[in-house]
């Protein structure tokens, strides 16, 4: 291995005694490819093949905890019938030497009615987008139990842990955001009440871990830095961090498009978001940083800022199935940073991923002015 990259391959011990072999994480990738019951397809198996080699941790794609929350083709974890698929994900990751963390999520009002198997689309406040039903007390309690049940399935499947998806505008964040939660009961209104749903999920998942006597089962939480259009600022996320570090978690995972992005409001704009969050955590939990990092040099530079204990990589993993091997051997110049249609066979993208690329290319050709595509 090239000497300068050695820091990326130092182990890290979590607060529950679990040792992670290095600082490199495969970010949760959306490949829009699952069977009708969330099962792995041949194209998905081909995509994941050998892609985790050299990574310490693989965070699974968004995994549905309840059929009412399915928003796109993704794995499911709400029935024992899905255990074979979850075990196959475990075998894929462990066979490549990586720990596997299952990301637990629910799409909330973003769920697609044609995919929810006859269940109603649910949200904290159905009046916000007018395409979902407002959850009542019983449905909220059932949803908390659904997250806990998904953790139970994760334990039975052999997962190393779970990550609660509290970012990117999905259900948990819909409860957190004042723009999508106009409730006036225990689950909304004040900032503290808007924390109650996500805190209840963490407690329920931890209770499952304790019930199965699995202190080595990892629990992480992913959060967004700020969403000005959706009603919360960096200051809100910092207050969220203050609450999260008091819970029985093993790590926090921020969702960012750029590792070096700066806050829009509610924090010092002379510092990066990563820097601000890391300072606020104050060593109480490790932080996974992410954001447009492709090459070994970029990943190393981000890690050496000291703003994150782990670095998650997404798009570069999609473009470079052998990314870690390229880094270790110092072949940075061979790492691809942009999609090249001539290398499609090497990428092993799923049909849906390629279709999305074609549609984006077609839109770019048909639109003369600059466009912004939503993720």
N, C-alpha and C positions, 0 to 999 in steps of 0.2 A: 504493500500500500504506500502511496505517496505520503511522505512524512507530514506535510502541512494539513492533511485532512484527518489526522489522528484525533483531534478534539471531537469530531462528529461521531466518533466510534467509541467514546467513553461510556461506560454503563452508568445508569442512574437508578437509585433505590427509592421507590415511592414510600409514602408514610405508612403503608400497610406491610412493608417488608418485601414487596415484589421488586425484583431487579429487572430493569429494561436494558437490553444489551447495548443499545446505542441511542443517539438523539434524533434519528431519522424516522419520520412517520409518513405512511401513505395516507393522504387526506381522503375523506369520504368522497368517492367519485360517483357521479351519476351517469350510468351507462344506458339507462332506459331499456333494459333488457331483462325481463323476468317472465316466467310462464304465468298462466292464468291464476295459479295459486302461489305465486311468488317464488317458484322453483327456479333453479339455475337452468339455463338453456345451453346448448352446445356452443353457441357464439359467445355467451358470457364466460363459460369455462375456458374457451380459447383466449379470451381477452385477459382473464386473471392469471393464466398460466405463466409461471416464473416471474411475475411482475413484482413480487414482494421480496425477492432474493436480496439479502443484505440489509433490509429494513428491520428496525427493532419492533415496530408496531404497525398494524394495519387497522384503520378505522373503517368498518363496513359501510356501505352506502346506507342512506336513509332506510330504516326498516320499520314497517307499519306495525303499530301496536294494536290496531283495531281496524276492522274493515271499513268503518265510516270515515277513516282518515286517509284513504289511498288517493294520491294526487298524480301519480305517474307509475310506470312499470318499475317495481322495486321489490325487495324481499319482504316477507311477512313474518311476524312473530306474535300471533294471537291464538294459535291452536297447537296442540301436541302433534297434529298431523304435519306440521311444518318442521318438526325436529329433524327429519332426514336431510332437508335442505340446509338447515342451520349447521348440522354436523358436517355437511360437505364443505361449507364455508370454512369451518374450523380446520378441516383436513387440508384445504388449500393453503391456508395461512401457516399452520404449524409445519406442513410439509416443506415450506420455503423458509422456515426458521423465524417467523414473525409471530408476535402475540397478536391476538385479534380482539378488537373492541367492537361490539355491535351498537350502532347508533340507533337509538329509539326515538321515533317521531310520529307525529300525527299532523296531517295537512290542515286541519281546521276548515275554515271557509274556502281554502284552496283545493279541497278534495274535489274529484271529478265524479259527478253523479253516475256516470256510466261505468265507473270502476268500483263503486262502494257496495256492490253486491246487494242492492236493495235497501241499504241502510241510509238514513237521512244524513245529509251533510250538516255538521255541527260546528258551532263557534261560541266563544264567550258571549258575543253579542251579535245576534243574527241580523240586526238592523244596519250594521256597518257596511256590509257589501251586498246585502239583500239577496244572498244566494245560499244562506244557511239558516238553521234553526238555533235559537238561543238555548244553550244548555241549561237544564234545570239542575237542582241539587243532586238528584239521583244520578243523572248522566255524568255530572262532574265526579262524583264518587266512583262510578263505574270506570271512568277514564283513568283516574289515578290508579285504580286496581289493574287496569289494562297495562299500564307501564310496569307495574310490579310483576304482573304475569309474564310479560315479555322478558323481564330479568330472570324470572324462574326458568323460562325456556332456554335462555342463554346459559344458565348454570348447567341445566340438564344436557345441553348440546356440547358443553366443553369450552364455551367462550372464556376468554381471560377477563372480560369485563363488559360494561356497557357505557355508552355516552348518551346523556340526555340531550336531545336536540332542542336547545332553547334559543336558536338563532334563525335568521333568514326568513322571518315572517310566518313561520309555521305555528301550530296551535299554542305551544308553550309561550312563545313570544307574543302571540295574540292576547294572551291573558296578561302579560307583563306590560304591554303598550297601552297607554291611555287613549290612543287613537282607535284601537280596536276593542277596547274593554271599557264600556260605559256602565258597567254594573254598579249597583249600590248595596250589594250584600257582602258576605264574607269574602267573596272572590273578586271584588273590584271596588274602585272608587279611589281611595288613598293609595299612595305608593306602597305602603306596607301591605295593604289588602291585595294589591296586584302581584305581590310576591307569594301569596298563600298557595296558589295552585302549583307553582314550580317547587316550592319548598315541601309541599305535601308529596309530590312525586319523588323527590330525593329521599325523604323519610321512608316512603313505602318501598322503594328499591333497596334501601339499606336494611329494612326489616326482612326482606327476602334473603339478603346476604347473610344476615345473622341467623335466620331460621335454618338455613342450610349449612351453618357453621363454616362459612367461606370468607374469612377475613381477607384472604388473598384475592378476592374477586374485586376488580377495579371498577370504580364509579367515577366518570368524568362528566363535565358539563360544558356545552358549547354555547357561546353568547355572541351577540352582535355588538359592535362598538357604539353605534348610534344610528338612529333612523329619523332624521328631521321630518320627513314626510309622514312618518308613522308615529310621531308624537313623543319620542324620547331622545335625550341627548347623551353625550359622554358622561355628564354628571350623574344621570340616572344609571348608566352602566357601572360607574364607579361605586355607587351606592349598592348596586346589585352584587358587585364583587365583595363588598364589605359583609354582605349577608352570606354569600356562598362560602367564603373561607371559614365560616363558623360551622359548616356542615361536614359530614363524614365523607368528603370527596378525596380523590387521589390526584386530580389535575383539573385545570381549566383550559379551554380551547377557544380561542377567539376566531371569528370569521372575518377575514379581510381580503380585499382584492389586491392590496399592496402592503407589503410588510412595513414600508416606510411612509405610509399615508399619515396625514396630520388631521387633528380633530376639526370639525366644522363649528361646533359650539359646545360650551360647557366645560372647557378645559384649555390649558395653555397651548396655543397654536404654534409655539416655538419648539414644542416637543412632538415626537411621533406618538400615535396611539399605542403602539407596542410598548414604548418607553413608559408612558403614563400608566398603563395597566400593570406592567411589571413592578413599577415602584409602589403602586397601591396594594398589590398582593403582598409585597414585603417578605417574600420567602416562605409564606405560609403554605403555598401550594406551587407546584411547577406549572408553567404556562406553555402551551403549544402555540407557536407563532406560525403564520402562513401568509402568503400573498405574493404571487408573481415571481417566485424564485425558481429558476430553471437549472442553471449550471452549478457545478460543484463550487466554483468560486463565489457565486451569489449566495448559495446556501451557507457556505462557511462564513462569509462576511456577515450575514444576518445573525448567525449563531454567535459570532464573536462580539456583536454589540452588547451581549449580556442581557438582552431584553426578553429572552425566551430560553427555557431549559430544553425544549424540543422544537424541531422545525418540521412542519408538515409540508409535503409536496404533492400537488395535484396534477396540473396540466403537464408538467415535465414527465411524470410517471406515465401519462397517457401517450406521450410522444416517444418515450424512451423506455421500452420494456426492460432493458438492462441498465437502468440509470445508475444504481449503486456500483455496479462493476466498472462502469465508465469513470465514475468519480474516484474509486479506489485506485485505479490504474493511471490516474492523471490524464485521462483522455477527454478533457473538458471541451476541446474543439470539435469532438464528435457528437456532443449532446445537441439534439435538435430543440429549438425554441419556438419554431413556427410549424404549422401543419403543412405538409408537402404531399400533394396527391400522388406523386410518383412513389411514395413510401407507404402506401396504404397497407400493403401486405405485411410490412414490418410492424405497423401499429396494431394490427389485429382488432380494429374497431368493430363494434357490433353494427348490424344493419341500421339500427335507429340512430346511432351516433353519426354514421356516414350520411344518412338522410338529413340530419340536422345541419351538417356541414354544407351539403348541396343547397339546402334552402337558404342558408345564410349567404352563400356565394351568389345565388340567384337574386336575392334581395339586394345585395350590394351592387350588382350589375344593373338592376332595374331602377335603383334610386340614385338620381344624380347628385343630391346633396348629401352631406354627412349625416349618418344615422347613428343612433345609440341602440344597441340590442340589449335587452334585459336578459339576465342570467336565468 
